[in-house]
Amino acid sequence: MQLGTLHLEQGRGELTLRALEIPGSQVMDFRLMMLTRAPGP
């Protein structure tokens, strides 16, 4: 599943994943996030 593009500033930061809606009794089981560097300009 591709969720979109993030534009990050250089340096350390915090990335938070949260559910905006909970359609049933629980949200998805999240196990892995892979970040890839997009080609530069």
SULHU-V563034 format. One record per backbone hydrogen bond with DSSP energy under -0.5 kcal/mol. NH is the residue of the N-H (numbers start at 1). CO is the residue of the C=O. If there is no record, write none. Layout:
NH/CO  NH/CO
//
This chain:
3/1  8/6  18/16  23/21  30/28  31/29  35/33
//
